[in-house]
Amino acid sequence: MQERNSVAELAGVLRNELDRYSPGEKLPSSRALVERFRVSPVTVSRAVAALAAEGLVVTRPGAGAFRARPPAERHRPADTSWQQVALSAETGEEAVPRSVDATGVLATLTEAPPGVIDLSGGYLHPALQPERALAAALARAGRRPGAWARPPLEGVGELRAWFAREIGGPAGTLTPAEVLITAGGQSALTTALRALAPPGAPVLVESPTYPGMLAAARASGLRPVPVPVDTGGVRTELLAEAFRASGARVFVCQPLFQNPTGIVLEDRRRREVLDIARRAGAFVIEDDFARRLAHEGGPALPPPLIADDADGVVVHVCSLTKITSPSLRVGALAARGPVLQRLRAIQVVDSFFVPRPLQETALELVGSPAWARHRRMVAAELRTRAAALLTALRTELPSCEVEFVPPGGFHLWLRLPGGADDGAVAAAALRAGVAVPPGRPYYAAEPPAPHLRLCWAAVSGTAELAEGVRRLRTAVESAGG
């Protein structure tokens, strides 16, 4: 071959000769090819490069060119389209369609991107978490005799007793035998819903309410029926009517620092909720998620609903997660009567038991001097942050309304000006560098007004809160709010 032959011609000859070589075998050197075909080194280099680009040869600097090993046989793309039919198919006359939508939950679990201020997070900022106390508790727990043995299915006895005292109060209205240890509050809620209502049944919920509960109910095939709240809590006249109209046998409520409104159920309505449920032959699931998040200097907290219920109407849910760390997933279910055995059975079937080292760590933490110090610190910090957020909102967003200022918890329910689209505002806020969840996922039906839920727990401090509200103002203005 003369020099005038093209790179393409040489590449074609080499391509046809590749079968002479085994996969991985070295091809002749560039010098040998130059001499054989009487071409320039540049032509050889370009021809080999062309074959390499086709995946036929592999070049290794300083070693030469080698026949490429054939790629592994390509399998056809998986076809999972059949699952759309299988997951939605209904069989039998009483089949209940289910949907699993975690969108509202993910809004509070997803970490904000770098540079974005997180006003959506539902857990304490790392600076507020008792990391040193948790580390020490974990170390002590690991040295406890039997710490890695299988725990009792209902939970470690000492921890059940501690929760019984916390829930039942000084009067001792609850015994350890009426408490089950759970893997956090969400797990307990799901267990309670499955225990108390069959698939297809209606379940009454506050409106607005916690999206994680709505998601759990729908995933279990239940039908959430909203009951509106006002600044005194759930409207009991509408609760009674909802029980009559729907035939529901379960009502889920958050009497203390309700999510998302922060409302505290007033005393008169506490009694009415229990009376209405008794007359309906229904259970009340009390999600007491924020009791340990009261603000410094706030009013005395009412006792849990279950403390005033001797007849087994209330199934109580609580957790240590919010006041400590998202990874300390230890909570409790409390109930009286035969329902406790059903709760226990469902929990055993689903997860056997809560890992004993985690239970022992929780027990070590709440029994240490650091526990009281931590709670005082959090109470003071939450109060400071709540005041800072309110001040920033009055300055930057006077057109928005805070309908209730909670004396505890970590969130405010902000009503946007009429005509605003909370989804559009939340999207604009993220572009402006602040993460806030829209109000729509907090409603089981159509929302009556646009809202945002603003949280002050996950930010680093008051300066970041103020900056977050300034960015939010930009978003509200850009979205036409």
C-alpha atoms as one frame of an Amber mdcrd trajectory, in Angstrom:
protein
   0.000   0.000   0.000   1.377   3.405  -1.000   1.399   6.527   1.138  -1.351
   7.956  -0.964  -3.793   5.318   0.324  -6.293   6.856   2.680  -6.701   6.253
   6.390 -10.105   4.743   5.624  -8.585   2.187   3.268  -6.016   1.079   5.838
  -8.669   0.911   8.528 -10.757  -1.299   6.254  -7.899  -3.719   5.671  -7.122
  -3.939   9.391 -10.798  -4.409  10.213 -10.997  -7.403   7.858  -7.893  -8.958
   9.416  -9.023  -8.690  13.038 -10.373 -12.240  13.009  -6.798 -13.482  12.838
  -6.320 -12.334  16.411  -7.908 -13.604  19.577  -9.701 -11.147  21.876  -7.052
  -9.377  23.914  -4.226 -10.403  21.556  -1.764  -7.722  20.544  -1.843  -6.415
  16.973   1.369  -5.786  14.964   3.291  -2.744  16.061   2.993   0.586  14.309
   6.503   0.103  12.848   5.496  -3.287  11.380   2.370  -1.788   9.845   4.340
   1.120   8.386   6.773  -1.283   6.756   4.111  -3.688   5.538   1.762  -1.169
   4.012   4.396   1.476   3.178   2.435   4.291   4.796   3.364   7.000   7.237
   3.174   6.540  11.014   0.447   9.217  11.055  -1.736   7.152   8.718  -1.275
   4.059  10.872  -2.086   5.999  14.046  -5.259   7.430  12.541  -6.424   4.071
  11.197  -5.917   2.395  14.571  -7.721   5.279  16.261 -10.679   4.784  13.931
 -10.920   1.115  14.914 -10.631   2.062  18.574 -13.514   4.495  18.165 -15.595
   1.617  16.804 -14.733  -0.463  19.856 -12.818  -3.041  17.790  -9.385  -2.412
  19.269  -8.033  -1.093  22.543  -4.889   1.030  22.649  -2.608   1.131  25.664
   0.019   3.867  25.749   3.490   2.349  25.548   2.137  -1.161  24.954   0.420
  -0.998  21.549  -2.980  -1.951  20.157  -4.986  -5.050  21.093  -8.084  -6.650
  19.705 -10.958  -5.622  21.924 -12.830  -8.265  23.823 -16.412  -8.567  22.560
 -18.917  -6.748  24.752 -21.079  -8.894  26.954 -24.211  -9.987  25.211 -26.769
  -7.252  25.546 -29.990  -8.336  27.140 -33.173  -6.858  25.832 -34.485  -3.952
  27.907 -36.694  -5.142  30.732 -40.394  -4.690  30.089 -42.101  -3.901  33.386
 -45.197  -2.343  31.829 -47.258  -5.357  32.956 -46.906  -4.094  36.531 -49.186
  -1.150  35.789 -52.020  -3.614  35.310 -51.062  -5.868  38.221 -50.738  -3.000
  40.716 -54.084  -1.464  39.792 -56.135  -4.570  39.078 -59.076  -5.178  41.386
 -60.330  -8.665  42.085 -63.527  -9.584  43.813 -66.593  -7.527  44.546 -65.084
  -5.831  47.594 -61.653  -5.068  46.163 -60.294  -1.724  47.327 -58.036   0.310
  45.049 -54.947   1.572  46.824 -52.525   4.351  46.036 -49.147   5.002  47.603
 -48.116   8.626  47.274 -45.226   9.764  49.475 -44.982  13.243  47.940 -46.110
  15.095  51.046 -43.774  13.081  53.273 -40.788  13.481  50.973 -41.209  17.252
  51.123 -40.108  17.158  54.757 -37.586  14.321  54.444 -35.640  15.488  51.394
 -32.527  17.462  52.264 -32.397  20.958  50.813 -29.770  21.422  48.063 -26.591
  23.299  48.981 -27.245  27.003  49.354 -30.981  26.522  49.916 -32.403  27.516
  53.307 -34.559  24.703  54.677 -37.885  25.960  56.054 -39.528  22.601  55.399
 -37.546  20.168  57.568 -39.381  18.321  60.304 -36.366  17.459  62.467 -34.036
  19.452  64.682 -30.951  21.000  63.131 -27.836  18.963  64.028 -26.739  21.772
  66.349 -29.916  21.182  68.405 -29.673  17.402  68.493 -28.119  15.802  71.610
 -25.358  14.117  69.638 -22.880  13.805  72.499 -25.527  12.544  74.899 -26.740
  10.058  72.295 -23.211   8.817  71.658 -22.646   8.324  75.376 -26.018   6.595
  75.770 -25.250   4.288  72.863 -21.892   3.358  74.384 -23.450   2.607  77.768
 -26.295   0.674  76.152 -23.845  -1.536  74.283 -22.292  -2.598  77.581 -25.586
  -3.551  79.213 -25.939  -7.277  79.911 -28.038  -8.803  77.159 -28.048  -5.612
  75.094 -27.811  -7.602  71.867 -30.247 -10.323  72.855 -33.733 -10.488  71.408
 -35.992  -8.099  73.334 -39.494  -8.881  74.546 -41.888  -8.504  71.610 -43.791
  -5.722  73.381 -40.558  -3.858  74.167 -38.013  -3.639  76.962 -39.891  -3.499
  80.255 -38.070  -0.474  81.698 -38.716   1.550  78.555 -42.401   0.612  78.534
 -42.599   1.749  82.153 -40.949   5.078  81.297 -43.406   5.727  78.473 -46.317
   4.727  80.721 -45.249   7.393  83.250 -44.746   9.991  80.518 -48.124   9.337
  78.905 -50.213   8.616  81.979 -48.846  11.479  84.039 -48.421  11.750  87.814
 -51.798  10.090  88.426 -50.455   6.887  86.902 -53.446   6.328  84.656 -51.446
   4.035  82.352 -49.564   0.839  83.162 -46.507  -0.572  81.350 -48.648  -3.514
  80.220 -50.710  -1.051  78.148 -47.677   0.186  76.167 -45.968  -1.243  73.071
 -42.571   0.027  71.916 -42.558   0.961  68.214 -40.025   1.980  65.582 -40.956
   5.649  65.725 -44.216   7.519  65.275 -44.848   6.835  61.585 -44.634   3.097
  62.118 -46.995   3.355  65.084 -49.512   5.383  63.053 -49.477   2.837  60.252
 -49.946  -0.030  62.699 -52.871   1.729  64.383 -54.629   2.498  61.104 -54.314
  -1.093  59.920 -55.495  -2.442  63.261 -58.570  -0.269  63.585 -60.005  -0.013
  60.066 -60.413  -2.632  57.308 -59.501  -1.828  53.689 -62.148   0.327  52.078
 -63.304   1.884  55.334 -63.565   5.638  55.883 -61.305   7.248  58.474 -61.958
  10.745  59.808 -59.005  13.136  59.762 -58.431  16.737  60.700 -58.375  19.178
  57.814 -55.614  20.140  57.238 -53.517  17.330  58.647 -50.170  15.522  58.478
 -49.514  14.207  54.918 -47.697  11.141  56.255 -50.876   9.983  57.939 -52.917
  10.549  54.768 -50.359   8.557  52.780 -50.388   5.709  55.307 -54.193   5.579
  55.303 -54.452   5.506  51.524 -51.693   2.918  51.222 -53.777   0.687  53.528
 -56.813   1.105  51.285 -58.581   3.520  53.652 -60.590   6.564  52.619 -59.693
   9.766  54.531 -62.716  11.964  55.276 -61.763  15.525  56.283 -63.176  17.324
  59.322 -62.253  21.050  59.428 -60.337  22.651  62.291 -60.330  26.215  63.554
 -58.214  27.953  66.182 -59.788  25.793  68.908 -59.032  22.513  67.189 -61.305
  20.128  65.350 -64.848  21.449  64.982 -66.718  18.942  67.085 -70.164  19.651
  65.617 -68.752  18.680  62.214 -66.973  15.685  63.757 -70.269  14.299  65.050
 -71.890  14.835  61.658 -68.959  13.188  59.866 -69.300  10.074  62.036 -73.026
   9.896  61.223 -72.632  10.534  57.501 -69.635   8.300  56.841 -70.117   5.436
  59.272 -66.444   5.765  60.195 -65.113   4.025  63.291 -61.778   5.871  63.526
 -60.791   9.510  63.985 -57.126  10.551  63.790 -56.164  13.767  65.544 -53.200
  15.725  66.888 -54.575  17.557  69.948 -51.275  19.281  70.774 -49.391  21.597
  68.367 -51.273  20.116  65.423 -49.427  19.637  62.156 -49.567  21.916  60.207
 -51.597  24.559  62.080 -49.909  24.337  65.508 -53.342  24.446  67.163 -53.969
  23.080  70.668 -57.339  21.379  71.145 -59.265  23.430  73.676 -60.491  21.855
  76.917 -64.206  21.765  76.073 -63.565  20.099  72.744 -61.260  17.520  74.335
 -64.214  16.180  76.309 -66.516  16.446  73.297 -64.164  14.478  71.037 -64.124
  11.587  73.501 -67.898  11.708  74.045 -68.645  11.820  70.309 -66.325   8.896
  69.612 -67.871   6.833  72.419 -71.383   7.416  71.056 -70.213   6.423  67.574
 -68.512   3.279  68.884 -65.292   4.589  67.359 -61.611   4.839  68.204 -59.560
   8.032  68.424 -55.944   7.744  67.289 -54.104  10.435  69.247 -50.872  11.412
  67.491 -49.004  13.178  70.299 -45.889  13.816  68.223 -44.834  17.217  69.606
 -45.433  17.083  73.364 -41.687  17.333  74.093 -41.379  20.417  71.883 -43.166
  22.913  74.146 -41.607  26.378  74.171 -39.931  27.904  77.192 -42.350  30.019
  79.196 -45.413  28.578  77.489 -48.652  27.589  79.226 -48.992  24.301  81.064
 -49.670  21.463  78.675 -52.945  19.559  78.816 -52.559  15.850  79.482 -52.860
  13.415  76.583 -56.406  12.437  75.663 -55.723   8.870  76.767 -55.121  10.105
  80.325 -58.800  11.135  80.455 -60.088   7.958  78.806 -60.762   4.873  80.895
 -62.891   3.088  78.295 -60.306   2.283  75.654 -61.497   4.846  73.104 -58.041
   6.369  72.590 -55.057   4.708  70.923 -52.094   6.924  71.759 -49.023   7.391
  69.544 -45.834   9.194  70.594 -42.142   9.156  69.799 -38.714  10.308  70.958
 -37.580  11.077  67.417 -38.608  14.736  67.091 -36.869  15.836  70.294 -33.667
  13.897  69.621 -32.598  12.708  66.189 -34.305  11.346  63.063 -32.296   8.159
  63.558 -33.529   7.461  67.094 -36.672   5.814  65.820 -38.177   4.767  69.123
 -41.789   5.452  70.001 -44.788   3.955  71.741 -48.362   2.838  71.193 -50.627
   2.908  74.235 -54.104   1.399  74.364 -56.551  -0.366  76.658 -58.615  -3.452
  76.013 -58.574  -6.106  73.284 -57.299  -3.636  70.677 -53.872  -3.812  72.315
 -53.540  -7.453  71.262 -54.401  -6.604  67.678 -51.858  -3.792  67.652 -49.244
  -6.160  69.036 -50.070  -8.845  66.477 -49.779  -6.489  63.520 -46.487  -5.100
  64.761 -45.040  -8.592  65.264 -46.131  -9.673  61.781 -44.706  -6.529  60.181
 -41.382  -6.152  61.957 -41.065  -8.666  64.846 -39.690  -6.072  67.312 -37.692
  -2.874  67.678 -33.936  -3.651  67.878 -32.906  -3.956  71.504 -29.743  -1.787
  71.250 -31.932   1.091  70.076 -34.356   0.605  72.968 -31.498   0.396  75.462
 -29.963   3.571  74.017 -33.255   5.421  74.427 -33.526   4.194  78.010 -29.984
   5.338  78.792 -30.661   8.750  77.259 -33.897   9.554  79.107 -32.366   8.361
  82.377 -29.304  10.601  82.143 -28.820  14.138  83.523 -28.243  15.290  79.922
 -31.895  14.597  79.083 -33.331  17.403  81.188 -30.625  19.825  80.025 -31.341
  18.993  76.407 -35.061  19.552  76.766 -34.523  22.931  78.433 -32.134  23.996
  75.676 -34.544  22.968  72.916 -37.494  24.685  74.621 -35.556  27.951  74.826
 -34.217  27.743  71.280 -37.597  26.926  69.744 -39.159  29.915  71.473 -36.392
  32.212  70.197 -36.708  30.923  66.664 -40.495  31.159  66.627 -40.301  34.814
  67.689 -37.662  35.532  65.039 -39.774  33.961  62.307 -42.864  35.924  63.320
 -40.904  39.178  63.332 -39.491  38.463  59.889 -42.930  37.609  58.489 -44.491
  40.814  59.825 -41.669  42.826  58.238 -41.272  41.058  54.898 -44.688  39.523
  54.216 -47.383  41.662  55.851 -49.893  40.534  53.212 -49.679  36.945  54.500
 -51.611  35.856  57.577 -50.558  33.704  60.523 -53.891  32.446  61.824 -52.513
  30.898  65.017 -49.244  31.311  66.924 -48.497  27.984  68.619 -46.853  27.863
  72.074 -44.919  24.788  71.015 -43.778  22.735  68.074 -41.659  23.935  65.183
 -43.992  25.171  62.448 -46.345  27.965  61.424 -49.284  27.753  59.034 -49.023
  30.766  56.735 -52.032  31.810  54.682 -51.094  33.382  51.368 -53.014  36.285
  49.831 -56.187  35.343  47.980 -55.583  34.180  44.446 -52.074  32.913  45.153
 -51.108  29.409  44.042 -49.200  27.753  46.891 -47.628  25.224  44.540 -46.320
  28.004  42.306 -45.051  29.944  45.325 -43.224  26.878  46.674 -41.594  26.306
  43.279 -40.587  29.961  43.036 -39.240  29.816  46.583 -36.949  26.940  45.707
 -35.620  28.913  42.758 -35.053  31.830  45.137 -33.069  29.607  47.501 -35.550
  28.620  50.217 -37.435  25.332  50.595 -41.046  25.483  51.822 -43.842  22.907
  51.394 -47.118  24.020  49.806 -50.325  23.526  51.736 -52.132  21.325  49.227
 -50.730  17.926  50.422 -52.046  18.636  53.933 -55.675  18.361  52.793 -57.609
  15.174  52.147 -59.877  17.125  49.789 -59.734  20.478  48.015 -58.056  23.155
  50.159 -60.172  26.194  51.088 -57.239  28.628  50.773 -53.560  28.660  49.752
 -51.082  28.038  52.571 -47.443  27.305  53.222 -46.018  25.478  56.223 -42.925
  27.218  57.587 -40.616  25.332  59.949 -37.893  26.781  62.134 -36.349  23.570
  63.475 -33.998  22.610  60.643 -32.227  25.955  60.116 -28.964  26.897  61.780
 -30.331  29.918  63.653 -32.318  33.140  63.613 -30.138  34.829  60.969 -30.898
  32.042  58.527 -34.598  32.311  59.351 -34.599  36.019  58.525 -32.775  35.430
  55.253 -35.158  32.619  54.372 -38.170  34.896  54.787 -36.505  37.576  52.639
 -36.072  35.005  49.887 -39.637  33.850  50.389 -40.884  37.417  49.873 -39.183
  37.423  46.485 -40.942  34.167  45.616 -44.361  35.403  46.716 -43.948  38.572
  44.675 -42.724  36.719  41.591 -45.587  34.237  41.781 -48.147  37.028  41.999
 -49.042  36.488  45.649
